Amino acid sequence: MLRLLRFLVSDSGIGMPPEQIARLFSAFSQADASITRKFGGTGLGLAISKRLIEMMGGEISVESEPGQGSTFTFTTEFLRGKEEKTIRLIVPTDITGLKVLVVDDNEMARVILRDQLTSFGFETTTVASGEAALAELERVASGKPYDLVLMDWKMPVMDGIETSKQIKKNTKLDQIPLIIMVSAFGREEVIQRAQRAGINGFVIKPVGPSLLFDTIMQAFGQETTIETKSRLEPENYEEIRDKIGGARVLLVEDNEMNQQIATEILDGVGLVVDLANDGRKAVDALANTDYDLILMDVQMPVMGGYEATRLIRQEDRFKALPIVAMTAHAMSGAKEECLAAGMDDYVSKPIDPAQLFTTLMRWIKPGSREVSQEAKTKGECSEQQDTIVKFPDSLPGIDLPTGLHRLNGNTRLFRQLICDFAGKYVSVTAEIRSMISRDDL
């Protein structure tokens, strides 16, 4: 039975007159042109919210008066669950009662993490800055020291990485705690800086209890609650192949290595893949071939993904053609920009096979298609790649588990990519230094 729920969000801000409210839910429109300058924003958030809520059978509205704040209301229907399920996370006996220090300048983040850690049976204290964290660790050093620190990255005065360095080299601490960084910024350079600082784990906000628990268990060398699979199982391949095998996909990507990775992953489920090196070539390809879906990189020479998508959408016959953005931009707002350009969905790079296949299954219509013998052979081979190439347990400087996960366990392709990278990028350090010396930024 469907239940209609109504949500209200009120503020005590500047409020709006009726003429501003009238254009509030239009794309690229702010209530007042000065708002963009004062408070940021592109005018997309409410337009996207309206679209999503209407797709869910609901409505959104606002009541506001100048100087009196605003109240936004939206409705949507939900099915009531038949029963509640409680997931119990079992803490190994040797780390029961773990003493944890949470360091975050945001009060709400501290409360959420404290409550989650307390539910695990951990003894938890919170502080609001790096300086306070150092003082707290030193205060208890001679008594019962902390076993673990959950460290926010972006904090004023002293950020989480600098604080972690100070902790690691603090001679007043007889026991140096393990440190897990908790950050809303998943950029690669932040993760690398955290690793160089000796930080023992990294999770991206918002953090769910299960992910937090598993990360802590891994940091302490314990078994996690859920077994993580490095690749999709063969039966998953069969299901995907049965539903969308034979579908034709246009991969628009200028990087040769990314082309190779994506093509092999798509070949593995029997998809027919055509390549376009830039947006201009993608537009031209559509004149001669019918596609079930386009995977579109965003930043490319000649013509980028946004411009290409807008040109494609100008033709009525391509209005319903699924276009999925592929981009390394994980910043807030990237997905909204893709949707505003006319794209239907978004997958991040480096490609995660499970995310990619979930997205493909969402947009490619299932049906009976003829799968070429070549595609069948490629798919069968992809399931056996780990037996074809003997792979070492470790390589200095290379994260083998993550790499293999990204390639769905394809050791042959991973080995080829590593060798190609070594050959193509052996001189890149000297080239970059030369450009810097010439001020060729």
Order of alpha helices (4+ residues) and beta strands (2+ residues): beta-alpha-alpha-alpha-beta-beta-beta-alpha-beta-alpha-beta-alpha-beta-alpha-beta-alpha-alpha-beta-alpha-beta-alpha-beta-alpha-beta-alpha-beta-alpha-alpha-alpha-alpha-alpha-alpha
